[in-house]
Amino acid sequence: EIAQCLVGSEMCIRDSLYFETSDIVHKVILYTKEEQIEFYGSLSQIEKSDPRLFKCHKSFLVNPENIIKLDKSTGTVYFENGGVCYVSKLKLKKLLERISL
């Protein structure tokens, strides 16, 4: 399965910025530094496959190592590709503990 291939590879984790649920049912979009890849899977399945990933919102799973900015007032994280993810208020404190900005 593409999700295991993508998530299981060390290079992929290093390059992955975040995963987002797709508008297409049962699909997830992986955003990397270079591209975006849509595949069948679930965020919870991906989250279980690698402890470095963090589910910050029901629709987003982020790689904390690649966050370049966190706006606590709006609950938003930013990535080098211009991507933006939302962080639920309940997850904000835990995410702050995981990132080194």
N, CA, C and O atoms as a GROMACS GRO file, in nm:
protein
  404
    1GLU      N    1   0.085  -0.119   0.000
    1GLU     CA    2   0.000   0.000   0.000
    1GLU      C    3   0.088   0.124   0.000
    1GLU      O    4   0.192   0.128   0.066
    2ILE      N    5   0.046   0.224  -0.073
    2ILE     CA    6   0.128   0.344  -0.087
    2ILE      C    7   0.151   0.414   0.047
    2ILE      O    8   0.259   0.469   0.069
    3ALA      N    9   0.054   0.414   0.136
    3ALA     CA   10   0.070   0.481   0.265
    3ALA      C   11   0.185   0.419   0.343
    3ALA      O   12   0.265   0.492   0.402
    4GLN      N   13   0.194   0.287   0.346
    4GLN     CA   14   0.302   0.221   0.420
    4GLN      C   15   0.436   0.252   0.355
    4GLN      O   16   0.534   0.278   0.424
    5CYS      N   17   0.439   0.250   0.224
    5CYS     CA   18   0.562   0.281   0.153
    5CYS      C   19   0.607   0.422   0.185
    5CYS      O   20   0.724   0.446   0.213
    6LEU      N   21   0.513   0.516   0.180
    6LEU     CA   22   0.547   0.656   0.204
    6LEU      C   23   0.586   0.679   0.350
    6LEU      O   24   0.688   0.742   0.378
    7VAL      N   25   0.505   0.629   0.440
    7VAL     CA   26   0.527   0.657   0.582
    7VAL      C   27   0.641   0.574   0.638
    7VAL      O   28   0.714   0.621   0.725
    8GLY      N   29   0.658   0.452   0.588
    8GLY     CA   30   0.761   0.365   0.642
    8GLY      C   31   0.903   0.407   0.606
    8GLY      O   32   0.998   0.366   0.672
    9SER      N   33   0.918   0.485   0.504
    9SER     CA   34   1.051   0.522   0.458
    9SER      C   35   1.103   0.642   0.535
    9SER      O   36   1.032   0.741   0.553
   10GLU      N   37   1.227   0.633   0.579
   10GLU     CA   38   1.291   0.741   0.656
   10GLU      C   39   1.296   0.870   0.574
   10GLU      O   40   1.271   0.978   0.627
   11MET      N   41   1.327   0.857   0.446
   11MET     CA   42   1.334   0.975   0.361
   11MET      C   43   1.198   1.044   0.354
   11MET      O   44   1.190   1.167   0.355
   12CYS      N   45   1.094   0.964   0.346
   12CYS     CA   46   0.960   1.021   0.338
   12CYS      C   47   0.926   1.101   0.464
   12CYS      O   48   0.873   1.211   0.454
   13ILE      N   49   0.955   1.046   0.580
   13ILE     CA   50   0.923   1.116   0.704
   13ILE      C   51   0.999   1.247   0.711
   13ILE      O   52   0.943   1.349   0.752
   14ARG      N   53   1.123   1.246   0.672
   14ARG     CA   54   1.204   1.368   0.676
   14ARG      C   55   1.146   1.474   0.582
   14ARG      O   56   1.145   1.592   0.615
   15ASP      N   57   1.098   1.431   0.465
   15ASP     CA   58   1.045   1.525   0.366
   15ASP      C   59   0.898   1.557   0.384
   15ASP      O   60   0.849   1.656   0.328
   16SER      N   61   0.826   1.476   0.461
   16SER     CA   62   0.683   1.501   0.475
   16SER      C   63   0.658   1.622   0.563
   16SER      O   64   0.722   1.640   0.667
   17LEU      N   65   0.565   1.704   0.521
   17LEU     CA   66   0.526   1.821   0.599
   17LEU      C   67   0.400   1.788   0.678
   17LEU      O   68   0.397   1.800   0.800
   18TYR      N   69   0.296   1.747   0.606
   18TYR     CA   70   0.171   1.712   0.674
   18TYR      C   71   0.082   1.628   0.585
   18TYR      O   72   0.098   1.622   0.463
   19PHE      N   73  -0.013   1.563   0.650
   19PHE     CA   74  -0.116   1.485   0.582
   19PHE      C   75  -0.249   1.554   0.607
   19PHE      O   76  -0.271   1.609   0.715
   20GLU      N   77  -0.335   1.554   0.508
   20GLU     CA   78  -0.466   1.617   0.520
   20GLU      C   79  -0.572   1.524   0.462
   20GLU      O   80  -0.548   1.457   0.362
   21THR      N   81  -0.689   1.521   0.524
   21THR     CA   82  -0.798   1.442   0.466
   21THR      C   83  -0.839   1.508   0.335
   21THR      O   84  -0.843   1.630   0.324
   22SER      N   85  -0.870   1.424   0.238
   22SER     CA   86  -0.911   1.472   0.106
   22SER      C   87  -1.062   1.493   0.102
   22SER      O   88  -1.135   1.443   0.188
   23ASP      N   89  -1.107   1.568   0.003
   23ASP     CA   90  -1.251   1.582  -0.020
   23ASP      C   91  -1.310   1.452  -0.072
   23ASP      O   92  -1.430   1.428  -0.062
   24ILE      N   93  -1.223   1.367  -0.128
   24ILE     CA   94  -1.266   1.236  -0.177
   24ILE      C   95  -1.265   1.138  -0.060
   24ILE      O   96  -1.163   1.124   0.008
   25VAL      N   97  -1.376   1.073  -0.036
   25VAL     CA   98  -1.392   0.984   0.078
   25VAL      C   99  -1.282   0.878   0.081
   25VAL      O  100  -1.247   0.820  -0.022
   26HIS      N  101  -1.228   0.853   0.199
   26HIS     CA  102  -1.125   0.752   0.226
   26HIS      C  103  -0.989   0.785   0.164
   26HIS      O  104  -0.904   0.697   0.153
   27LYS      N  105  -0.969   0.909   0.123
   27LYS     CA  106  -0.839   0.946   0.067
   27LYS      C  107  -0.770   1.049   0.157
   27LYS      O  108  -0.835   1.127   0.226
   28VAL      N  109  -0.638   1.046   0.152
   28VAL     CA  110  -0.553   1.135   0.230
   28VAL      C  111  -0.455   1.200   0.133
   28VAL      O  112  -0.412   1.137   0.036
   29ILE      N  113  -0.420   1.325   0.159
   29ILE     CA  114  -0.320   1.394   0.077
   29ILE      C  115  -0.195   1.412   0.162
   29ILE      O  116  -0.201   1.468   0.271
   30LEU      N  117  -0.081   1.366   0.110
   30LEU     CA  118   0.048   1.388   0.174
   30LEU      C  119   0.114   1.507   0.107
   30LEU      O  120   0.132   1.508  -0.015
   31TYR      N  121   0.150   1.606   0.186
   31TYR     CA  122   0.224   1.722   0.135
   31TYR      C  123   0.370   1.705   0.176
   31TYR      O  124   0.400   1.694   0.295
   32THR      N  125   0.459   1.703   0.078
   32THR     CA  126   0.602   1.695   0.106
   32THR      C  127   0.666   1.828   0.066
   32THR      O  128   0.597   1.920   0.021
   33LYS      N  129   0.796   1.837   0.082
   33LYS     CA  130   0.867   1.959   0.043
   33LYS      C  131   0.860   1.982  -0.107
   33LYS      O  132   0.871   2.095  -0.154
   34GLU      N  133   0.842   1.873  -0.183
   34GLU     CA  134   0.847   1.882  -0.329
   34GLU      C  135   0.712   1.866  -0.399
   34GLU      O  136   0.692   1.922  -0.506
   35GLU      N  137   0.620   1.790  -0.338
   35GLU     CA  138   0.497   1.754  -0.411
   35GLU      C  139   0.384   1.721  -0.315
   35GLU      O  140   0.399   1.724  -0.193
   36GLN      N  141   0.270   1.690  -0.373
   36GLN     CA  142   0.159   1.637  -0.294
   36GLN      C  143   0.111   1.509  -0.361
   36GLN      O  144   0.102   1.500  -0.483
   37ILE      N  145   0.079   1.410  -0.276
   37ILE     CA  146   0.041   1.278  -0.324
   37ILE      C  147  -0.090   1.238  -0.257
   37ILE      O  148  -0.100   1.242  -0.134
   38GLU      N  149  -0.188   1.202  -0.336
   38GLU     CA  150  -0.317   1.160  -0.283
   38GLU      C  151  -0.328   1.008  -0.292
   38GLU      O  152  -0.295   0.949  -0.396
   39PHE      N  153  -0.373   0.945  -0.185
   39PHE     CA  154  -0.382   0.800  -0.181
   39PHE      C  155  -0.493   0.757  -0.086
   39PHE      O  156  -0.540   0.836  -0.004
   40TYR      N  157  -0.533   0.631  -0.098
   40TYR     CA  158  -0.634   0.576  -0.008
   40TYR      C  159  -0.570   0.544   0.126
   40TYR      O  160  -0.464   0.482   0.132
   41GLY      N  161  -0.634   0.587   0.234
   41GLY     CA  162  -0.584   0.562   0.368
   41GLY      C  163  -0.662   0.644   0.468
   41GLY      O  164  -0.760   0.710   0.434
   42SER      N  165  -0.618   0.639   0.593
   42SER     CA  166  -0.681   0.721   0.697
   42SER      C  167  -0.573   0.784   0.784
   42SER      O  168  -0.465   0.728   0.800
   43LEU      N  169  -0.604   0.900   0.839
   43LEU     CA  170  -0.507   0.967   0.926
   43LEU      C  171  -0.473   0.882   1.047
   43LEU      O  172  -0.357   0.877   1.088
   44SER      N  173  -0.572   0.814   1.105
   44SER     CA  174  -0.546   0.734   1.224
   44SER      C  175  -0.452   0.618   1.192
   44SER      O  176  -0.366   0.583   1.273
   45GLN      N  177  -0.468   0.559   1.076
   45GLN     CA  178  -0.381   0.450   1.032
   45GLN      C  179  -0.237   0.501   1.015
   45GLN      O  180  -0.142   0.435   1.058
   46ILE      N  181  -0.222   0.617   0.954
   46ILE     CA  182  -0.089   0.676   0.933
   46ILE      C  183  -0.028   0.716   1.066
   46ILE      O  184   0.091   0.694   1.090
   47GLU      N  185  -0.108   0.775   1.152
   47GLU     CA  186  -0.060   0.819   1.284
   47GLU      C  187  -0.002   0.700   1.362
   47GLU      O  188   0.102   0.714   1.426
   48LYS      N  189  -0.067   0.586   1.356
   48LYS     CA  190  -0.019   0.467   1.428
   48LYS      C  191   0.111   0.414   1.370
   48LYS      O  192   0.188   0.347   1.440
   49SER      N  193   0.136   0.442   1.243
   49SER     CA  194   0.253   0.385   1.176
   49SER      C  195   0.384   0.456   1.210
   49SER      O  196   0.491   0.398   1.189
   50ASP      N  197   0.379   0.578   1.263
   50ASP     CA  198   0.503   0.649   1.297
   50ASP      C  199   0.479   0.745   1.413
   50ASP      O  200   0.400   0.838   1.400
   51PRO      N  201   0.547   0.723   1.526
   51PRO     CA  202   0.524   0.807   1.644
   51PRO      C  203   0.573   0.951   1.630
   51PRO      O  204   0.540   1.035   1.714
   52ARG      N  205   0.651   0.979   1.527
   52ARG     CA  206   0.699   1.118   1.507
   52ARG      C  207   0.590   1.209   1.454
   52ARG      O  208   0.600   1.331   1.468
   53LEU      N  209   0.487   1.152   1.394
   53LEU     CA  210   0.377   1.232   1.340
   53LEU      C  211   0.280   1.268   1.452
   53LEU      O  212   0.264   1.193   1.548
   54PHE      N  213   0.215   1.384   1.439
   54PHE     CA  214   0.126   1.435   1.544
   54PHE      C  215  -0.007   1.478   1.485
   54PHE      O  216  -0.011   1.559   1.393
   55LYS      N  217  -0.116   1.423   1.537
   55LYS     CA  218  -0.250   1.461   1.490
   55LYS      C  219  -0.292   1.586   1.566
   55LYS      O  220  -0.329   1.580   1.684
   56CYS      N  221  -0.287   1.699   1.497
   56CYS     CA  222  -0.313   1.828   1.562
   56CYS      C  223  -0.458   1.874   1.544
   56CYS      O  224  -0.501   1.971   1.606
   57HIS      N  225  -0.533   1.803   1.460
   57HIS     CA  226  -0.669   1.843   1.425
   57HIS      C  227  -0.735   1.721   1.361
   57HIS      O  228  -0.665   1.632   1.314
   58LYS      N  229  -0.865   1.716   1.359
   58LYS     CA  230  -0.932   1.598   1.300
   58LYS      C  231  -0.898   1.580   1.152
   58LYS      O  232  -0.911   1.470   1.099
   59SER      N  233  -0.856   1.686   1.086
   59SER     CA  234  -0.826   1.678   0.943
   59SER      C  235  -0.678   1.682   0.909
   59SER      O  236  -0.641   1.671   0.792
   60PHE      N  237  -0.592   1.698   1.010
   60PHE     CA  238  -0.449   1.715   0.983
   60PHE      C  239  -0.361   1.629   1.073
   60PHE      O  240  -0.388   1.611   1.192
   61LEU      N  241  -0.256   1.575   1.012
   61LEU     CA  242  -0.151   1.501   1.082
   61LEU      C  243  -0.020   1.566   1.037
   61LEU      O  244   0.011   1.564   0.918
   62VAL      N  245   0.056   1.621   1.130
   62VAL     CA  246   0.174   1.699   1.093
   62VAL      C  247   0.304   1.630   1.135
   62VAL      O  248   0.307   1.546   1.225
   63ASN      N  249   0.410   1.669   1.067
   63ASN     CA  250   0.544   1.630   1.106
   63ASN      C  251   0.602   1.749   1.182
   63ASN      O  252   0.642   1.848   1.120
   64PRO      N  253   0.607   1.743   1.315
   64PRO     CA  254   0.652   1.859   1.395
   64PRO      C  255   0.792   1.909   1.358
   64PRO      O  256   0.822   2.027   1.377
   65GLU      N  257   0.877   1.820   1.306
   65GLU     CA  258   1.014   1.860   1.270
   65GLU      C  259   1.016   1.962   1.157
   65GLU      O  260   1.114   2.035   1.143
   66ASN      N  261   0.910   1.968   1.077
   66ASN     CA  262   0.910   2.057   0.961
   66ASN      C  263   0.820   2.179   0.975
   66ASN      O  264   0.795   2.249   0.877
   67ILE      N  265   0.772   2.205   1.095
   67ILE     CA  266   0.693   2.327   1.118
   67ILE      C  267   0.790   2.444   1.128
   67ILE      O  268   0.888   2.438   1.203
   68ILE      N  269   0.763   2.550   1.052
   68ILE     CA  270   0.852   2.666   1.058
   68ILE      C  271   0.796   2.779   1.144
   68ILE      O  272   0.870   2.867   1.189
   69LYS      N  273   0.663   2.777   1.168
   69LYS     CA  274   0.602   2.882   1.249
   69LYS      C  275   0.473   2.829   1.310
   69LYS      O  276   0.401   2.751   1.248
   70LEU      N  277   0.446   2.872   1.432
   70LEU     CA  278   0.322   2.837   1.499
   70LEU      C  279   0.260   2.965   1.554
   70LEU      O  280   0.323   3.034   1.634
   71ASP      N  281   0.140   2.996   1.513
   71ASP     CA  282   0.068   3.113   1.563
   71ASP      C  283  -0.032   3.064   1.668
   71ASP      O  284  -0.136   3.006   1.635
   72LYS      N  285   0.002   3.087   1.793
   72LYS     CA  286  -0.082   3.037   1.903
   72LYS      C  287  -0.218   3.106   1.907
   72LYS      O  288  -0.317   3.045   1.945
   73SER      N  289  -0.223   3.233   1.869
   73SER     CA  290  -0.349   3.307   1.878
   73SER      C  291  -0.454   3.256   1.779
   73SER      O  292  -0.574   3.259   1.808
   74THR      N  293  -0.410   3.208   1.663
   74THR     CA  294  -0.505   3.157   1.564
   74THR      C  295  -0.505   3.005   1.557
   74THR      O  296  -0.590   2.946   1.491
   75GLY      N  297  -0.411   2.940   1.626
   75GLY     CA  298  -0.402   2.794   1.622
   75GLY      C  299  -0.366   2.744   1.484
   75GLY      O  300  -0.429   2.652   1.432
   76THR      N  301  -0.264   2.806   1.425
   76THR     CA  302  -0.224   2.774   1.289
   76THR      C  303  -0.075   2.742   1.285
   76THR      O  304   0.006   2.811   1.348
   77VAL      N  305  -0.038   2.638   1.209
   77VAL     CA  306   0.104   2.609   1.186
   77VAL      C  307   0.135   2.628   1.039
   77VAL      O  308   0.050   2.609   0.952
   78TYR      N  309   0.260   2.668   1.013
   78TYR     CA  310   0.304   2.700   0.878
   78TYR      C  311   0.423   2.613   0.839
   78TYR      O  312   0.504   2.572   0.923
   79PHE      N  313   0.432   2.585   0.709
   79PHE     CA  314   0.538   2.501   0.654
   79PHE      C  315   0.610   2.573   0.541
   79PHE      O  316   0.558   2.669   0.485
   80GLU      N  317   0.730   2.526   0.508
   80GLU     CA  318   0.813   2.593   0.410
   80GLU      C  319   0.754   2.596   0.269
   80GLU      O  320   0.793   2.680   0.188
   81ASN      N  321   0.661   2.506   0.238
   81ASN     CA  322   0.598   2.505   0.106
   81ASN      C  323   0.481   2.603   0.098
   81ASN      O  324   0.412   2.610  -0.004
   82GLY      N  325   0.458   2.679   0.206
   82GLY     CA  326   0.346   2.771   0.210
   82GLY      C  327   0.220   2.707   0.267
   82GLY      O  328   0.118   2.774   0.282
   83GLY      N  329   0.228   2.579   0.299
   83GLY     CA  330   0.114   2.508   0.354
   83GLY      C  331   0.078   2.554   0.495
   83GLY      O  332   0.164   2.598   0.572
   84VAL      N  333  -0.050   2.543   0.526
   84VAL     CA  334  -0.102   2.587   0.656
   84VAL      C  335  -0.192   2.477   0.710
   84VAL      O  336  -0.272   2.419   0.636
   85CYS      N  337  -0.179   2.448   0.840
   85CYS     CA  338  -0.266   2.352   0.907
   85CYS      C  339  -0.323   2.416   1.032
   85CYS      O  340  -0.261   2.503   1.093
   86TYR      N  341  -0.441   2.372   1.069
   86TYR     CA  342  -0.503   2.420   1.191
   86TYR      C  343  -0.474   2.325   1.306
   86TYR      O  344  -0.458   2.205   1.287
   87VAL      N  345  -0.466   2.382   1.425
   87VAL     CA  346  -0.442   2.303   1.545
   87VAL      C  347  -0.559   2.326   1.639
   87VAL      O  348  -0.594   2.440   1.668
   88SER      N  349  -0.620   2.217   1.686
   88SER     CA  350  -0.732   2.233   1.778
   88SER      C  351  -0.678   2.286   1.911
   88SER      O  352  -0.564   2.260   1.948
   89LYS      N  353  -0.761   2.359   1.982
   89LYS     CA  354  -0.719   2.418   2.110
   89LYS      C  355  -0.672   2.310   2.207
   89LYS      O  356  -0.579   2.333   2.285
   90LEU      N  357  -0.735   2.194   2.203
   90LEU     CA  358  -0.699   2.086   2.295
   90LEU      C  359  -0.561   2.027   2.263
   90LEU      O  360  -0.497   1.970   2.352
   91LYS      N  361  -0.514   2.040   2.139
   91LYS     CA  362  -0.386   1.981   2.099
   91LYS      C  363  -0.271   2.080   2.098
   91LYS      O  364  -0.156   2.041   2.082
   92LEU      N  365  -0.301   2.209   2.115
   92LEU     CA  366  -0.200   2.313   2.102
   92LEU      C  367  -0.085   2.296   2.201
   92LEU      O  368   0.032   2.305   2.161
   93LYS      N  369  -0.115   2.271   2.327
   93LYS     CA  370  -0.010   2.259   2.428
   93LYS      C  371   0.082   2.140   2.399
   93LYS      O  372   0.204   2.152   2.409
   94LYS      N  373   0.024   2.026   2.362
   94LYS     CA  374   0.106   1.908   2.331
   94LYS      C  375   0.194   1.932   2.208
   94LYS      O  376   0.308   1.887   2.203
   95LEU      N  377   0.140   2.003   2.109
   95LEU     CA  378   0.220   2.031   1.990
   95LEU      C  379   0.336   2.124   2.026
   95LEU      O  380   0.448   2.105   1.977
   96LEU      N  381   0.311   2.222   2.110
   96LEU     CA  382   0.418   2.312   2.154
   96LEU      C  383   0.532   2.235   2.221
   96LEU      O  384   0.649   2.270   2.205
   97GLU      N  385   0.498   2.132   2.294
   97GLU     CA  386   0.600   2.049   2.360
   97GLU      C  387   0.682   1.971   2.259
   97GLU      O  388   0.798   1.938   2.284
   98ARG      N  389   0.622   1.940   2.145
   98ARG     CA  390   0.688   1.855   2.044
   98ARG      C  391   0.776   1.931   1.945
   98ARG      O  392   0.865   1.873   1.884
   99ILE      N  393   0.752   2.060   1.930
   99ILE     CA  394   0.829   2.134   1.830
   99ILE      C  395   0.939   2.217   1.894
   99ILE      O  396   0.933   2.251   2.012
  100SER      N  397   1.038   2.247   1.815
  100SER     CA  398   1.151   2.327   1.865
  100SER      C  399   1.168   2.451   1.778
  100SER      O  400   1.254   2.455   1.690
  101LEU      N  401   1.086   2.551   1.802
  101LEU     CA  402   1.095   2.677   1.727
  101LEU      C  403   1.169   2.781   1.808
  101LEU      O  404   1.188   2.893   1.762
   0.00000   0.00000   0.00000
